[in-house]
Amino acid sequence: MADITRYPFVRHLRGSTTMHVEHVRNGRALHAGTGASFWFRPLSAVLSEVPMDDRELPLLFHARTADFQDVTVQATVTFRMTDPSIATRRIDFSIDPETGLWRSAPLDQVAGLLTETAQQYAMDMLALVDLAQALAGGVGPVRDAISDGLAHDGRLVDIGIAVVGVRVVALRPEPEVEKALRTPTREQVQQEADKATYERRAVAVERERAIGENELQTQIELARREEQLVAQRGANARREAEERAAANRIATEAEAQRAQRLAEAQAEGTRVTGLAEGDAEAARLAAYRDLPEAILLGLALKELASNLPSINSLVLTPDLLAPVLARLGTTSEAISS
């Protein structure tokens, strides 16, 4: 908006760097330019102000595809005025000399023109494709259709409007249709997920089966080795018993042989001792046979004395001597015989 200072009979206008201001009096342009500043008389001056900066126009409209499905297009069109002198002749950009405000709404007129023109090109493009193809193509084809259409639109060129850029933010069908279109993909994704789940479960079951078989084979191998261990232990015990029995048998036989040899030695010793004693007795008797009776009697008394207990005093009576003498006589007869 232009800054207008009021003085008596005259006014002073000061523009901005983004506004093109034009001063016309009696059909002749006295002042024109961006950022212009000048004096004018309010009763005879016709003032126009055209914005020269880039303006963004948001768009939200509905279109129909070839299969009669409604889609919502959300876009933004960036535009600017390239020739303000032409724009002031085609659109009312005049401002009030007292306040500096537009007398009408020129930007709303420009916005309506751009909106309807952009909708026309977008609708023409979407009417040639079905909904699935439009959604699969994305926003690129719609953006290109709007951008190319606005760039070569003759009316916009005649007005002096240049489209700087077009951005299509979204291209969406009705919620029910969008949900229905998503259903096959969701089902396919769910099927893939279920397939992956089943495959994972199958792999897990296969692994569990392999683990079970390995455990069973391990148990079988352990049982077989335990059987071998028991058999080996039995064989070892049997061999140990046999070895022990053999050792006991050998020890018993050795003990018996030792006892036999000992008995034989004892018998031989007894026999030899008996023979020696017999020979000694025979030699002694042979020695006694040639001795006189008096010597024999003395030896007998000596033998008797050695076998008698200790006697402190001895009283000899005829009764005691008679048996002794009789015994000595018997012994002498035996020696003589």
Secondary structure, DSSP 8 states (H G I E B T S, - for coil): --EEEE-SS-EEEE--TTEEEEEEETTEEEEEEET-EEEE-TTT-EEEEEE-S-EEEEEEEEEE-TTS-EEEEEEEEEEEES-HHHHHHHS--EE-TTT--BSS-HHHHHHHHHHHHHHHHHHHHHTTS-HHHHHHHTTHHHHHHHHHHHHT-HHHHHHTEEEEEEEEEEEEE-HHHHHHHHHHHHHHHHHHHHHHHHHHHHHHHHHHHHHHHHHHHHHHHHHHHHHHHHHHHHHHHHHHHHHHHHHHHHHHHHHHHHHHHHHHHHHHHHHHHHHHHHHHHHHHHHHHHTS-HHHHHHHHHHHHHHHS---S-----HHHHHHHHHHHHHHHHHHH-
